[in-house]
Amino acid sequence: LCAQADWLSASRLPWPLGGKPTSGATVIRALLTLIAFLVTLPVIGVMTFFAVIFLAGPHGGVLPQWTEPVVLILGWSVVIVFPTLVARKVWLRTGKAK
């Protein structure tokens, strides 16, 4: 029974770069984090796109024309930072139990 349950650790030898093999929990944790990032990214991207187009669109947005670069930079910042924060939150929440 012990030999059957230990098949995963035996299949990881030898491990490249001399590091410890990752556990199954770490792989699941990484997959959940990746899924959270990939789901959040298009949702935030679409919402930010429409907000930027509405606020500083090329054909008469709500804000003055000189604010277009600022709104564009802020929009890209939101698209990059927010999904990263959500993924970080998932990574921390799925951490090891204490």
CORUR-V602295 format. One record per residue. N is the residue number from 0. RES is the residue in three letters. PSI is psi in whole degrees, -180 to 180 (none if undefined). Layout:
BEGIN
N,RES,PSI ; N,RES,PSI
END
This chain:
BEGIN
0,LEU,-41 ; 1,CYS,-38 ; 2,ALA,-35 ; 3,GLN,-39 ; 4,ALA,-18 ; 5,ASP,17 ; 6,TRP,-32 ; 7,LEU,-45 ; 8,SER,-32 ; 9,ALA,-29 ; 10,SER,-11 ; 11,ARG,4 ; 12,LEU,140 ; 13,PRO,151 ; 14,TRP,131 ; 15,PRO,153 ; 16,LEU,10 ; 17,GLY,10 ; 18,GLY,174 ; 19,LYS,144 ; 20,PRO,148 ; 21,THR,148 ; 22,SER,166 ; 23,GLY,-33 ; 24,ALA,-37 ; 25,THR,-38 ; 26,VAL,-43 ; 27,ILE,-41 ; 28,ARG,-44 ; 29,ALA,-41 ; 30,LEU,-42 ; 31,LEU,-39 ; 32,THR,-43 ; 33,LEU,-42 ; 34,ILE,-43 ; 35,ALA,-42 ; 36,PHE,-46 ; 37,LEU,-27 ; 38,VAL,-39 ; 39,THR,-36 ; 40,LEU,-53 ; 41,PRO,-33 ; 42,VAL,-50 ; 43,ILE,-37 ; 44,GLY,-46 ; 45,VAL,-45 ; 46,MET,-42 ; 47,THR,-39 ; 48,PHE,-50 ; 49,PHE,-35 ; 50,ALA,-43 ; 51,VAL,-43 ; 52,ILE,-40 ; 53,PHE,-45 ; 54,LEU,-43 ; 55,ALA,49 ; 56,GLY,164 ; 57,PRO,-19 ; 58,HIS,54 ; 59,GLY,68 ; 60,GLY,-180 ; 61,VAL,-36 ; 62,LEU,161 ; 63,PRO,159 ; 64,GLN,-30 ; 65,TRP,-15 ; 66,THR,-6 ; 67,GLU,-48 ; 68,PRO,-37 ; 69,VAL,-46 ; 70,VAL,-38 ; 71,LEU,-44 ; 72,ILE,-43 ; 73,LEU,-38 ; 74,GLY,-47 ; 75,TRP,-36 ; 76,SER,-42 ; 77,VAL,-43 ; 78,VAL,-33 ; 79,ILE,-44 ; 80,VAL,-44 ; 81,PHE,-49 ; 82,PRO,-32 ; 83,THR,-41 ; 84,LEU,-40 ; 85,VAL,-44 ; 86,ALA,-39 ; 87,ARG,-41 ; 88,LYS,-43 ; 89,VAL,-43 ; 90,TRP,-44 ; 91,LEU,-37 ; 92,ARG,-28 ; 93,THR,17 ; 94,GLY,-179 ; 95,LYS,140 ; 96,ALA,145 ; 97,LYS,none
END
